[in-house]
Structures are given as structure tokens and as C-alpha cells.
Amino acid sequence: MEGIQGFRVEYGVDNRSDTAATVDLAALALPIAWPTGATVLNTPTNRGNGLPDEYIRCSQATPCTADQLVNVTAVKLYVLVRAERTTPGHTDTKQYCLASSCTNPTDYMGPFNDGYKRHLFTQTIRLTNVATRRETP
């Protein structure tokens, strides 16, 4: 598409329960496990809570595993858009972070040092069918 200079996708993985226990794929087929001696049953120990605990990016160099993809409850999109024409007197010296952590040099695009104006748009999308099943009433 014209004007799209960068596009990245991150997956929000729900890999911890409210008790900080690791989500186990085999445990998802088992009945809900409650903490020993619990009188209020609102924090299962073998399920996620529907909220992403980390955001990951899949690539050929670091592909996502099936365990990670099964636990995806959100998707974060990053779109870097560039103007069609240059703006006289403008030089784009910014770096644009297309990741949630921005700790790696590959998370950035730019500086482009040209006359085009750019905007970075981000949106997080909750995958309701997966995330809602993990919520506890």
C-alpha cells in the first residue's frame, strides 16, 4: 500500500495465572485447579487469566512455538506511515519504535534523514474468544 513504510505484529501471550503459576497446555484439558484451602474460588492455578503477560514477535530467525501461539490473547499492530511528498525544510531525524519493549536495535526504524513526514500508529486488539474463556467470574 502506498505510504506504508513499516508494519510489525506482536503477539500477547498469557502464560501465567493470577497466582503466577506457569500455564501448562496439558492442564488446560484438566478441570480447574483451585489453591489448596481456598474459600473464595476466583484464582485458578492451572489457567491463564486472559491478560497478556508478555509480547513476542515471531520471525524466521526466532519462530514462535505452538505453546506460545495457543496462549495468544492479544495482538499489537504497529504501522509506520510516510507522507506522499516531501515537506520543504523538514528533515526526519526521529527513530520510530515498532515494539513494546524497544530494547533491541531491530525494534527501531530510522532515522531516515529525508524530507518526508511520518507517523507511527499502534493498536492493541484483544482476541475475545481466547481471552474470555480464561477469565474467572
N, C-alpha and C positions, 0 to 999 in steps of 0.2 A: 504494500500500500504506500502511496506517495506520502512522504513526510515522516514515516515511522523509521526512526534511526536505531532504536534498541527495544527489545522485548524479552522479558525474562519471567519465569514462573517459579515460585517456591511452594512447597507443599507443607502444610501444618500438620505435624504428626502428634497424635495423642498417645503417648507411650507411658504415661504414669497415671495411677489412680489418685483419688483425693488423699490417700494415705501415703503417697509417694512410692507405692509398690509398682514394680515394672509390669506392664500389661503383657500377658502371655497368650499367644494365639490359641493354644490348646485349652486354656482356662476359659476362653470365650464360649466354648461349647458346653462347659460345665455350668451347673446352677450358680447363681450369685453367691459369693462368699462374703460374709459379714465379719467384722472384727470380733474376736473372742470376747464374750461377756458384754457385747454391745446391747444397750437397751433401746437406743434410737437407731433405726436401720436406714441410714441415709448416706453411708460411705462404704460401698463395697470395696474389697481389697483386690479382686481379680478382674476389674474392669477399668477402663479409662473413664474420664468424666466428661468427655465431649469437647474439651478445650485443647487446642494445640499446646504441646509442651516445648516443641522446637520447630523451626522452619528449616527445611532442607531443599537443596537444588540438585536435581538429577542431571547427569551428563554422561557422555561416553566414557570420560575418564573416571568418574565416580557414579556408577549407576545405582539407582535405588533398589533395595531388596524388596521381596514380596512382603516381608514382615512390616516394613515401613509403609508401603503403599496401602496395605489393608487397614492401617491405623490413621490414614489421612482424613482429617475432619475439616480442613480449610485449605483454600488456595489463595496465594497472594500474587497479584499481577503487577508488573512494572512495565510502563510504556514510555519511552523517550521519543518525543515528537519534535521535529525540526520545521521551522518556517520554510515556505516555498522559495522565498527570495531573501537575499542578504539585506541587512539594515545598514545604511551608510553610517560610518563612525562607530559601529558596535563590533567588539571582539569578545567572543565567548571563551572566557578563561576558566569557567567552572568545571568541577568534576561532579558527575552525577552518580549517586549510589543506587544501584539496582539490586539491592539485597537488604535483608532485615538486620544483619549484623555489621556489615561493611568493615570487616576485619581483614579481608583478603584484597590484594590489589586487583584481582579479576572481578571484584564486585563493582568496580567503578568503570565509567566511560568518560572520556575526555581527559584533559582539556583539549578542545578542538582548535582553538586559536583561529577561528574564522569569523565571518560576519553574520552567521545565522543565529537567530534566537531560538532557544529550545525550552521545552517544559517537560518535567517528569511527572507522570500521573501514576498513582498507585491505588489499588483496590484490593481489599480482602473479602473473599467470598466464603461463607460458611456452607459446608456440604451437609444440609439439613438431614438427609436420610441416614447418614452415618452418625453425625454428632448427636442427634436427638435420641437415638437408640441407646446411647451411652450415658445419658443424663439419668440421675436418680431423682425421683419425685421428692 
